[in-house]
Amino acid sequence: MQAKLAKMQEELRQRIVEATSGGGMVRVSCNGQQEIVRITIDPELLEEKDVEMLQDLILVAVNEALNRSREMMQEELAKITGGLNIPGL
């Protein structure tokens, strides 16, 4: 099982999920190990010079990307453990 877990972790590092906010003006990509790998901001959003709105849009997209990454990890882990909840994994 440890070998399967190690392989899964490496595969998850390579898998990317994406979340957007502001109608796609902010895009955040996150890998399966909850690492943010890319943030893209539409240049039009910068022209508005509304810093608070930009911060909010980034937060929304980052949190959604992290949630999607956690869900992906849990789904993959369930495949290995047969759905058992093993503490520490």
N, C-alpha and C positions, 0 to 999 in steps of 0.2 A: 504494500500500500504506500510506503514511503517513496518508492520509485515512481509510482503513479502520481503522487502529489507533487514531486519535484518536476516531473514532465509537465503536469498541468500548470504549475507556476510559470514555467518558461513559456508555454503556449499562451498563457494569459498576458504575459509581458508583451507579446507580439500582436495580440488582438486589440483593436481600437474601437471605442464607442464614441459617438458624437452627440452633443446636445447644442441647441440653439436658443436664443432669446431675441426679443425685438424683431420678430419676423425674419430671423436669419441674419440679422445685422451683427450679432455676436455668435461665434461658433467656438466651442471648446471640445477638444479631443482628449480622451483619457484612455490609458491602457487598462488591462485587467488587473493590474496591481495598484490601482488608484493613484497613478502618477499622471499628472496633467502633461501632455506631450505637445499640445499646440493650442494657442488662442488666436483667433482671427477676428479682427474688428473691421467692419465695412468703413472705408474712409469717409463716406457721407455722414456717418454718425459723429465723427470727430469735428465736422464743420459746425455742428450745432453747439459745440462748446458747453454742453450741459454735463458737467463732471458727475454730479450725483446720479443722473439717469444712466450714464455709462457704467458707473460702479455697480448700480443695481442690476443692470443687464448682465454684467460679467458674473456677479454673484449667483444669479439665477442659473446661468448656463453652466458654471462650474459645479454647483450643487447637483444639478440634474445629471451632468456627465459622471460625477462620482457615484450617484445613486445607480445609474445604469451599469457602471463598472462593478459595483457591489453585487447587483442582481446577476450579472453574467458570472461572476466568481461563485456565487452561491449555487447557481444552476450547474456549473461544471463540478463543483465539489459534491453535489448531490448525486451526480452520475458515478463518482468514485466510491462514495460511502453508502450508496444505496438508499439515500435519504435520511440516514442516521445523523443526529446532531451530536458530533463529537467535540467536546470542549477543547479549546485551544487551536482549532483548525479554522 
